Every structure is written in structure tokens, then in C-alpha cells.
Amino acid sequence: MKLLTTIFTLMVLALIANGCGTPSSESDSESTTVQTHETADSLSNSLSLNDGEKWKVNEEMKPFIEDSEKMLQDFNRKNAQNYAGLAKALKEKNTGLIKSCTMKGESHDELHKWLHPHMELIEELGTAESNEEARALVADLEKSFKAYNQYFK
């Protein structure tokens, strides 16, 4: 099951890379790939601000991110247990996010440093084998959104 998840994740990441353009340099691309295996805790260590300011995300993409974050907050507030359903809904939002991507340059590259590990967490949530594992992944998703809000506007 993990192999299928990994293959699917790699396919999605390839679609993202093609759909949104390419990173501005080869080293950025390599560091982004490595970061997909990082935990949400270390995510904020890999992100950087834009000369002390948050990176600007294009307006077309923001609703998908904001809706996903609200969806996660509502799920937690209700103490819901349908983790597979949450993962499916978050994947659907990511599909819209990817389709709306028109960003280029450094802000695009920095967003992908956040997005790739975030998407991996969602994939893992969809295949979680226990409620304990799923709850831990939901907590990591919360940390991921916290990092997003810290580095992007």
C-alpha cells in the first residue's frame, strides 16, 4: 500500500512541476525534492521569508488553501473520525490549487517547499492504517498550515 502511495505522490508532484513551471534553478529543484520527506516540524526550518516579508501567493490559489485549512479546523472542532473522507476532500482542494497555479520565480519555488510535504501528509492520511496514525497526520497538517500562514500571504 505504501508503494502505491509513493508512486501516486510522485506522479502528482510531477504534474505540479509541469503545471506550474519549473524551479528557477537546479539546486532549488533538488532541495524541494529532498524536502518532501521532511516532517511538518522541520518544514518551517526549510522555508524562508522574502527579505523579512511573507511571500505573496496569487489570488486564484488562495481560496483553495483557505478552504482546506477551514476544512481541517472544522474536522477537528467536530472531533470527526472520517480521516479517509478528510483526505479525499483535501486532495480535491489540492487539485484546484494545482490547476490555478500561475506563479513563477522565487515565490513559486518557496510555495512548493511547503506544498510538496503538505501533499505528502494528505496522501499518508488517506492510507493511514489506524486512528492514532491518522490523528498524528492531522496534527502535522495543522503544523503545515501554521507554517503556510507564517511564510505566505
C-alpha positions as CSV (number, residue, x, y, z in Angstrom):
1,M,0.0,0.0,0.0
2,K,2.9,2.4,0.9
3,L,4.4,1.7,-2.6
4,L,1.2,2.7,-4.3
5,T,1.0,5.9,-2.2
6,T,4.6,6.8,-3.0
7,I,4.1,6.2,-6.7
8,F,0.9,8.3,-6.7
9,T,2.6,11.1,-4.8
10,L,5.5,11.1,-7.2
11,M,3.0,11.3,-10.1
12,V,1.2,14.2,-8.5
13,L,4.4,16.0,-7.8
14,A,5.4,15.6,-11.5
15,L,2.1,17.1,-12.6
16,I,2.6,20.0,-10.2
17,A,6.1,20.6,-11.6
18,N,4.9,20.6,-15.1
19,G,1.7,22.6,-14.4
20,C,3.3,25.4,-12.5
21,G,6.5,25.8,-14.4
22,T,10.0,24.8,-13.3
23,P,12.0,26.0,-10.4
24,S,14.3,28.9,-11.0
25,S,17.5,26.8,-10.5
26,E,18.5,23.2,-10.4
27,S,19.6,23.4,-6.8
28,D,16.1,24.7,-5.8
29,S,14.6,21.7,-7.6
30,E,16.9,19.3,-5.7
31,S,16.2,20.8,-2.3
32,T,12.5,20.8,-2.9
33,T,12.6,17.1,-3.8
34,V,14.5,16.3,-0.6
35,Q,12.1,18.3,1.5
36,T,9.1,16.1,0.5
37,H,10.4,13.6,3.0
38,E,10.6,16.1,5.9
39,T,8.1,16.2,8.8
40,A,5.8,19.2,9.4
41,D,8.0,20.1,12.4
42,S,11.1,20.7,10.2
43,L,9.1,22.3,7.4
44,S,9.4,25.8,8.8
45,N,13.2,25.3,9.0
46,S,13.4,24.8,5.2
47,L,11.2,27.8,4.4
48,S,12.5,31.4,4.3
49,L,10.8,34.8,4.1
50,N,11.2,37.2,1.3
51,D,13.6,39.7,2.8
52,G,11.7,39.5,6.1
53,E,8.3,39.6,4.5
54,K,5.8,36.9,3.7
55,W,5.7,35.6,0.1
56,K,2.7,36.6,-2.0
57,V,0.5,33.8,-3.3
58,N,-1.6,34.5,-6.3
59,E,-5.3,35.4,-5.6
60,E,-6.6,32.4,-7.7
61,M,-4.8,29.9,-5.4
62,K,-5.7,31.4,-2.0
63,P,-9.3,30.1,-1.8
64,F,-8.2,26.5,-2.2
65,I,-5.6,26.8,0.6
66,E,-8.0,28.8,2.9
67,D,-10.9,26.3,2.3
68,S,-8.6,23.4,3.0
69,E,-7.4,25.0,6.3
70,K,-11.0,25.7,7.3
71,M,-12.0,22.1,6.4
72,L,-9.3,20.8,8.7
73,Q,-10.3,23.2,11.5
74,D,-14.0,22.1,11.2
75,F,-13.0,18.5,11.2
76,N,-11.0,19.0,14.5
77,R,-13.7,21.1,16.1
78,K,-16.3,18.4,15.5
79,N,-13.9,15.7,16.7
80,A,-14.6,13.9,13.4
81,Q,-13.2,10.4,12.7
82,N,-13.6,10.1,9.0
83,Y,-10.0,10.5,8.1
84,A,-10.2,9.0,4.7
85,G,-13.1,11.4,3.8
86,L,-11.0,14.3,5.0
87,A,-8.0,13.2,2.9
88,K,-10.3,12.9,-0.1
89,A,-11.7,16.4,0.4
90,L,-8.3,17.9,0.9
91,K,-7.0,16.2,-2.3
92,E,-9.8,17.7,-4.2
93,K,-8.9,21.2,-3.0
94,N,-5.2,20.5,-4.0
95,T,-6.4,19.6,-7.5
96,G,-8.0,23.0,-7.8
97,L,-4.9,24.6,-6.2
98,I,-2.6,23.0,-8.8
99,K,-4.9,23.9,-11.7
100,S,-4.9,27.6,-10.6
101,C,-1.2,27.9,-10.2
102,T,0.3,30.7,-12.4
103,M,3.1,31.6,-10.0
104,K,6.7,31.9,-11.2
105,G,10.0,32.7,-9.7
106,E,11.1,32.6,-6.1
107,S,7.7,32.8,-4.6
108,H,6.6,29.8,-6.7
109,D,9.7,27.9,-5.6
110,E,9.2,28.7,-1.9
111,L,5.5,27.7,-2.1
112,H,6.5,24.3,-3.5
113,K,8.8,23.8,-0.5
114,W,5.6,24.0,1.6
115,L,3.2,22.3,-0.8
116,H,5.1,19.1,-1.6
117,P,5.4,17.9,2.0
118,H,1.9,19.1,2.7
119,M,0.5,17.0,-0.1
120,E,2.5,14.0,1.1
121,L,0.9,14.3,4.5
122,I,-2.6,14.3,2.9
123,E,-1.6,11.2,0.9
124,E,-0.5,9.4,4.0
125,L,-3.7,10.5,5.8
126,G,-5.7,8.8,3.0
127,T,-3.9,5.5,3.7
128,A,-3.5,5.7,7.5
129,E,-3.9,2.2,9.0
130,S,-5.1,3.4,12.4
131,N,-6.8,6.3,14.1
132,E,-3.7,7.0,16.1
133,E,-1.6,7.4,12.9
134,A,-4.4,9.5,11.3
135,R,-4.6,11.8,14.3
136,A,-0.8,12.3,14.2
137,L,-1.1,13.2,10.5
138,V,-3.9,15.6,11.2
139,A,-1.7,17.3,13.8
140,D,1.1,17.5,11.2
141,L,-1.3,19.1,8.7
142,E,-2.2,21.7,11.3
143,K,1.5,22.5,11.7
144,S,1.8,22.6,7.9
145,F,-0.9,25.3,7.7
146,K,0.7,27.2,10.6
147,A,3.9,27.2,8.5
148,Y,2.0,28.4,5.4
149,N,0.5,31.3,7.4
150,Q,3.9,32.2,8.8
151,Y,5.6,32.4,5.4
152,F,2.9,33.3,2.9
153,K,0.2,35.9,2.4
